[in-house]
Amino acid sequence: MAKDLQAQIEGLPEVPQWYHQQIKVGSYKTKAPLWLYWRDGLDVVKHLFANPVFMPCMDFQPYREFKGPDRHCWDKLPPGHSFVGVISASDKTPLMIGIGNKEMHPLLISLANIHVSVHMKATSHAFTLVAYLPIPKFLEVSRPIHSILSAQVYHFAISIVMCNLKMAACNGCIMSDSRGGLCMIHMPLVAWIADYPEQLLIAWTALKCSPISLAVSAQFRDPLPHSPQTHSCTLNAIERACTISDPCNIASFYKAFEPYWMDWGDAYPSCFFMLDALHQWHKFFFNHPITWSINIMGGVELYWRLSVLQPHVGVCHWTNDHQDLEKLLPAVIIGAVPDDIACALCAITEFIFQAQNLFLYDETLHSLTEALHKFHHYKVSIITAGGRHGKNGPLNHFEIPKLELMQHIIHSTCAMVCQCQQTNHFAVHQRSFSYFF
């Protein structure tokens, strides 16, 4: 019995091997050596694709699903070929504050073929740790140079991890699935989950520009979406920067750098960026609509209205959570703010809740568009009532990056999947455990 059990354990597929590599950036000095701890992205994808645990919840053939019983297979691939969509997520986080100030930057990877019900559970381990990206601390350089060099290290490190995946996306790779069959698999990058600062880093765009569209900060307030950044548009901008940059001007010359996704098939940021529900919806609501309400009606009045809510048996009461406040705010502000402001806040709340639907049909997408238009129609009343405040006093604009990103949910949903299927919630939970294992 013991020998049979040992034989079965030894017969299990091996996990991908870990490697380590030191990264040096010319003659620049760093506070500590830059070590990249990584596993081959292709080996991780093969391990996930062949894992028998995911066999009941994995699709092996691409298809298009419509409302109703229709489900049509996608037959544009040659016989014996299939797709395995790659989903990646990265999120830099501090481990210790005040005691060593340790940070880590984990990079996770998963497959779009795994069903969403499994993806959304952190305990299913559908996302596998593939690398710890180095966090450089350069010495004796200015802040602009430091940010440019750090971005270069970021893209170079990911290029090392994903090198074989990028080749397999173009040429294909023979892989064994969890059923024991062999198939020629192509592995395009279909989604990348990151917060807004890291999206800017990935898209190689300036701080006051959108990582998805051609909009700049002065256009973040516009009620209509701007044209998305295409693959050719971004690469042409990089090529122009390489041509006109002066090698003697370090800051200008180092900006002309090739991003890691440049040679990953047809991938480009406006195509694979997922709108992160945690940072771009829930934290947006806490940082802006709730702040607007406090500035207009007063924090004491808002707290009093929340405190007198009658708790119901079997229903969770307000527990100081962002999502709980989203449910209550439209109701408790009625009568304390002008009607136009109430309409604007109700519209943005309706947009956030509608966007979290598991299935987004044409009717839902239309409702999202109408809710966003309604908010932009009434938003001027928030400025008139003094709801917008900054560090230096009142603001008379809505140049909010996360508000501009909401304009692209329709395009993103039509190109990929509904947004709540991929969120940074799992990364926030999993990054705490991945440091120890």
C-alpha positions in Angstrom: 0.0 0.0 0.0 2.8 2.4 1.0 4.8 1.6 -2.2 1.7 2.2 -4.4 1.1 5.5 -2.7 4.7 6.5 -3.2 4.6 5.5 -6.8 1.5 7.6 -7.4 3.2 10.6 -5.7 6.3 10.2 -7.8 4.2 9.9 -11.0 2.7 13.4 -10.5 4.0 16.0 -12.9 6.9 18.1 -11.6 6.3 21.7 -10.8 8.1 24.3 -12.9 11.7 25.0 -11.8 12.8 28.3 -10.2 15.7 30.3 -11.6 17.5 33.4 -10.4 19.3 36.0 -12.4 21.0 39.3 -11.5 20.1 42.3 -13.6 22.6 45.2 -14.1 21.8 48.5 -15.8 25.0 49.8 -17.3 27.2 51.5 -14.8 24.4 52.7 -12.5 24.7 51.8 -8.9 21.9 50.4 -6.8 21.3 50.2 -3.1 21.2 46.4 -3.3 21.8 43.9 -6.2 18.8 43.4 -8.5 17.9 39.7 -8.4 15.1 38.3 -10.5 13.6 35.1 -9.2 11.5 33.5 -11.9 10.1 30.5 -13.6 9.7 30.0 -17.3 6.3 31.3 -18.3 5.8 28.6 -20.8 6.5 25.8 -18.2 3.9 27.4 -15.9 1.3 27.5 -18.6 2.0 23.8 -19.5 1.7 22.9 -15.8 -1.7 24.7 -15.5 -3.0 23.3 -18.8 -2.1 19.7 -17.8 -3.3 19.9 -14.2 -6.1 17.4 -13.8 -7.7 19.5 -11.1 -8.8 22.0 -13.7 -10.1 19.5 -16.2 -13.8 19.8 -15.3 -13.6 23.6 -15.4 -11.5 24.2 -18.5 -12.4 24.8 -22.2 -10.2 23.1 -24.7 -11.7 24.7 -27.8 -12.4 28.4 -28.4 -16.1 29.2 -29.0 -18.5 32.1 -29.1 -21.5 32.1 -26.7 -24.7 34.0 -27.3 -27.8 34.7 -25.3 -29.8 31.5 -25.2 -28.7 27.9 -25.9 -26.5 28.8 -28.9 -22.8 28.1 -28.5 -20.8 28.2 -31.7 -17.2 26.8 -32.0 -14.6 29.0 -33.4 -13.3 27.2 -36.5 -10.7 29.6 -37.8 -7.8 27.5 -36.5 -6.2 24.7 -38.4 -7.1 21.1 -37.3 -5.2 20.1 -34.2 -4.5 23.7 -33.2 -6.1 25.6 -30.3 -5.7 28.7 -28.1 -4.7 29.1 -24.5 -5.2 32.7 -23.5 -2.6 34.0 -21.0 -3.8 36.2 -18.1 -1.2 37.9 -16.0 -1.4 40.0 -12.9 1.2 42.1 -11.0 0.9 44.2 -8.0 3.7 45.8 -6.0 3.1 45.8 -2.2 4.9 46.6 1.0 5.6 43.7 3.4 7.0 45.6 6.4 6.6 49.3 7.1 9.0 50.9 9.6 10.9 47.6 10.2 13.1 47.2 7.1 10.6 48.6 4.7 10.6 45.4 2.7 8.6 45.3 -0.6 7.9 42.7 -3.2 6.5 42.7 -6.7 4.9 39.3 -7.5 4.0 38.3 -11.0 1.1 35.8 -11.4 -0.1 33.9 -14.4 -3.3 32.0 -15.3 -5.2 30.7 -18.3 -8.3 32.3 -19.8 -9.6 28.7 -20.6 -10.3 28.2 -16.9 -13.9 29.0 -16.0 -14.6 32.3 -14.3 -16.2 30.6 -11.2 -12.8 29.1 -10.5 -10.8 32.2 -11.3 -12.7 34.3 -8.8 -11.8 32.0 -5.9 -8.4 32.6 -4.4 -8.3 29.1 -2.8 -8.6 27.5 -6.3 -4.9 28.5 -7.1 -5.9 29.2 -10.7 -3.2 31.9 -10.6 0.4 30.6 -10.2 3.3 32.7 -9.0 5.8 33.0 -11.9 8.3 35.6 -10.7 9.3 38.1 -8.1 10.2 41.2 -10.0 13.2 43.3 -8.7 12.4 46.7 -7.1 15.4 48.8 -8.0 16.7 51.6 -5.7 19.3 53.6 -7.9 21.8 55.8 -6.2 23.0 59.2 -7.2 20.4 59.8 -10.0 17.6 62.3 -10.3 13.9 61.3 -9.8 13.1 61.3 -13.6 16.1 59.2 -14.4 15.3 56.8 -11.5 11.7 56.3 -12.8 12.9 55.6 -16.4 15.6 53.1 -15.3 13.1 51.4 -13.0 10.7 51.0 -15.9 13.4 49.5 -18.1 14.2 47.0 -15.4 10.5 46.1 -15.1 10.1 45.5 -18.8 13.4 43.7 -19.2 12.5 41.3 -16.3 9.1 40.5 -17.7 10.7 39.9 -21.1 12.9 37.2 -19.6 10.0 35.5 -17.9 7.7 35.6 -21.0 10.3 35.0 -23.7 9.2 31.5 -24.6 5.5 32.4 -24.3 5.9 35.1 -26.9 7.5 32.7 -29.3 4.7 30.1 -28.7 2.1 32.7 -29.4 3.4 33.0 -32.9 4.7 29.6 -33.7 2.7 27.4 -31.4 3.8 24.7 -29.0 2.9 21.1 -28.6 1.3 20.6 -25.2 -0.5 17.9 -23.3 -3.8 18.8 -21.8 -5.4 17.4 -18.6 -7.1 14.7 -20.6 -3.9 13.3 -21.9 -4.2 14.5 -25.5 -1.6 16.4 -27.5 -2.4 19.7 -29.3 -0.6 22.5 -31.0 -1.3 25.5 -28.7 -0.9 29.2 -29.4 -0.6 31.5 -26.4 -1.6 35.1 -26.9 -1.8 37.6 -24.1 -5.5 38.3 -23.5 -5.5 40.2 -20.2 -3.2 41.9 -17.8 -4.5 42.9 -14.4 -2.8 45.9 -12.6 -3.7 49.1 -10.8 -3.5 52.4 -12.5 0.1 53.4 -11.8 1.3 50.0 -13.1 -0.9 50.4 -16.2 1.0 53.6 -17.0 4.3 51.7 -16.5 3.2 48.9 -18.8 1.7 51.2 -21.5 4.9 53.3 -21.4 2.8 56.5 -21.2 3.3 59.8 -19.2 1.7 60.4 -15.9 -1.0 62.7 -17.2 -2.0 60.5 -20.1 -4.5 57.6 -20.3 -2.9 54.1 -20.5 -5.7 52.9 -22.8 -6.7 55.9 -25.0 -5.1 58.9 -26.6 -6.7 61.2 -24.0 -4.6 63.5 -21.9 -5.4 64.9 -18.4 -7.5 67.9 -19.8 -9.7 65.4 -21.6 -10.4 63.0 -18.7 -13.6 65.0 -18.0 -15.1 64.4 -21.5 -18.4 62.5 -21.6 -17.4 60.5 -24.7 -14.6 58.0 -25.0 -11.5 58.9 -27.0 -9.8 56.7 -29.6 -7.9 53.7 -28.0 -4.2 53.3 -28.4 -3.5 50.8 -31.0 -0.5 48.5 -31.5 0.8 50.5 -34.5 0.2 53.8 -32.8 2.3 53.0 -29.7 5.1 51.4 -31.7 5.2 54.3 -34.1 5.6 56.7 -31.1 8.4 54.6 -29.7 10.1 54.6 -33.1 9.8 58.3 -33.4 11.3 58.7 -29.9 14.2 56.5 -30.9 14.8 58.6 -34.0 14.7 62.1 -32.5 16.2 61.3 -29.1 19.7 62.7 -28.4 22.0 60.0 -26.9 23.7 62.7 -24.9 20.3 63.5 -23.2 20.0 60.5 -20.9 16.4 61.3 -19.8 15.2 61.6 -23.4 17.2 58.7 -24.8 16.2 56.2 -22.2 12.5 56.9 -22.7 12.8 55.3 -26.1 12.6 51.7 -24.9 10.8 48.7 -26.2 8.1 47.4 -23.9 7.8 43.7 -23.2 4.5 43.2 -25.1 5.8 44.7 -28.3 6.6 41.3 -29.9 3.9 39.3 -28.2 1.7 38.8 -31.2 -0.9 41.6 -31.7 -1.0 42.5 -28.0 -1.3 46.2 -27.0 -2.5 47.9 -23.7 -6.0 49.0 -24.8 -6.6 45.4 -25.9 -5.4 43.4 -22.8 -5.9 45.9 -19.9 -8.7 44.8 -17.6 -10.5 47.5 -15.7 -9.7 46.6 -12.1 -12.9 46.7 -10.0 -11.1 47.0 -6.7 -9.1 50.1 -7.5 -11.0 51.7 -10.4 -14.5 51.3 -9.1 -14.7 50.6 -5.3 -11.8 52.8 -4.2 -12.8 55.5 -6.8 -16.2 55.6 -5.1 -14.6 56.0 -1.6 -12.1 58.6 -2.7 -14.5 60.7 -4.8 -18.4 60.3 -4.5 -18.2 59.9 -0.7 -15.8 62.8 -0.4 -18.2 64.9 -2.6 -21.1 64.1 -0.3 -19.1 65.0 2.8 -18.0 68.3 1.3 -21.6 69.2 0.4 -23.7 67.9 3.3 -21.1 67.7 6.0 -19.5 64.7 7.6 -21.5 64.9 10.8 -24.8 64.8 8.9 -23.7 61.9 6.7 -22.4 59.9 9.8 -25.7 60.6 11.7 -27.8 59.4 8.8 -25.7 56.2 8.5 -25.8 55.6 12.3 -29.6 55.7 12.6 -30.2 53.1 9.9 -32.2 50.3 11.4 -30.4 46.9 11.1 -32.5 44.1 9.8 -32.3 40.5 10.9 -30.5 38.3 8.3 -29.0 41.4 6.5 -25.5 42.6 7.2 -25.4 46.1 8.5 -22.9 48.8 7.4 -19.4 47.7 8.5 -17.3 50.6 7.2 -16.6 48.8 3.9 -16.4 50.5 0.5 -18.9 48.2 -1.1 -21.4 48.5 1.8 -21.2 52.3 1.5 -22.0 52.1 -2.2 -25.3 50.4 -1.4 -26.3 53.0 1.2 -25.0 56.4 0.0 -27.7 57.0 -2.7 -30.4 56.5 -0.2 -29.0 58.5 2.8 -28.1 61.6 0.8 -31.7 62.2 -0.4 -33.0 65.4 1.1 -29.6 66.6 2.3 -28.2 67.5 -1.2 -29.8 69.1 -4.3 -31.7 66.8 -6.6 -29.1 67.2 -9.4 -26.3 66.0 -7.2 -28.4 63.1 -6.0 -29.0 62.2 -9.7 -25.3 62.3 -10.5 -24.3 60.1 -7.5 -27.1 57.7 -8.2 -26.0 57.4 -11.8 -22.3 56.6 -11.0 -23.5 54.1 -8.3 -25.7 52.4 -10.9 -22.8 52.2 -13.3 -20.6 50.5 -10.8 -23.2 47.9 -9.8 -24.3 47.2 -13.4 -20.6 46.8 -14.5 -20.2 44.0 -11.9 -22.9 41.7 -13.6 -21.6 38.3 -14.4 -23.1 38.5 -17.8 -23.2 41.7 -19.8 -25.8 41.6 -22.5 -26.5 44.4 -25.0 -29.2 45.8 -22.7 -26.7 45.9 -19.9 -24.1 47.7 -22.0 -26.8 50.2 -23.0 -27.6 50.8 -19.4 -24.0 51.4 -18.6 -23.7 54.0 -21.3 -26.9 55.8 -20.2 -25.8 55.8 -16.6 -22.4 57.3 -17.5 -24.1 59.9 -19.7 -26.5 60.8 -16.9 -23.6 61.4 -14.5 -21.8 63.6 -17.0 -25.0 65.6 -17.5 -25.4 66.4 -13.8 -21.8 66.5 -12.7 -21.5 70.3 -13.0 -23.9 70.6 -10.0 -21.2 68.9 -7.8 -18.7 71.7 -8.7 -21.4 74.4 -8.2 -22.1 73.1 -4.7 -18.4 72.9 -3.8 -18.1 69.2 -3.8 -14.8 69.1 -5.6 -11.8 70.0 -3.4 -8.1 69.5 -3.7 -5.1 70.2 -1.6 -5.0 73.9 -2.6 -8.8 74.6 -2.5 -11.9 74.1 -4.6 -11.5 72.4 -8.1 -13.6 73.3 -11.1 -12.9 70.2 -13.2 -13.3 66.4 -13.3 -9.8 65.5 -14.5 -9.9 62.1 -12.8 -8.1 59.2 -14.6 -10.3 56.5 -13.2 -13.4 58.4 -14.5 -11.9 58.4 -18.0 -11.2 54.7 -17.8 -14.9 54.0 -17.2 -15.6 55.2 -20.7 -13.8 52.1 -22.2 -15.7 49.4 -20.4 -17.9 48.8 -23.4 -14.9 48.4 -25.7 -13.1 46.2 -23.2 -16.1 44.0 -22.6 -16.7 43.4 -26.3 -13.1 42.6 -26.8 -12.6 40.3 -23.9 -15.0 39.4 -21.0 -17.1 41.1 -18.4 -14.9 43.1 -16.0 -15.8 41.4 -12.8 -14.4 38.1 -14.0 -10.9 39.5 -13.6 -10.1 41.8 -10.6 -7.2 42.6 -8.4 -9.0 41.3 -5.4 -7.3 37.9 -5.7 -3.9 39.5 -6.1 -4.3 41.4 -2.9 -5.1 38.2 -1.0 -2.6 35.9 -2.8 0.4 38.2 -2.6 0.3 37.8 1.2 0.7 34.1 1.0 3.1 33.9 -2.0 5.9 35.6 -0.1 6.1 32.6 2.3 5.7 29.7 -0.2 
